[in-house]
C-alpha cells in the first residue's frame, strides 16, 4: 500500500538513526518499526510493580530466641574445630 505520512521530527530522527544502524532501506526500517510497535500488547497498560504487603509475624509459639544464639555458638565452635582438625591432618601429611 502506498500512502503519505507526516512524521514528527523526533520520530524522523529515530527512523534515520535506525536506517543508519541497520543499513536497511527506509521502507524496510519503517515496516519493521511499525510491526514491532503494533505487535506489543497494549503498551499503555503498563503493569504496576508488585509490592509486598509485609506484616509482623513474630516467632512461633515454643521457639526460644535465646536458643538461636546457642545454635550460632555451637555452629561456630564446630567450624573452628573442623578447621583445626583439617590443619592438624595436613601438617602431618
Beta strands, then each sheet from edge to edge (+ up, - down):
end
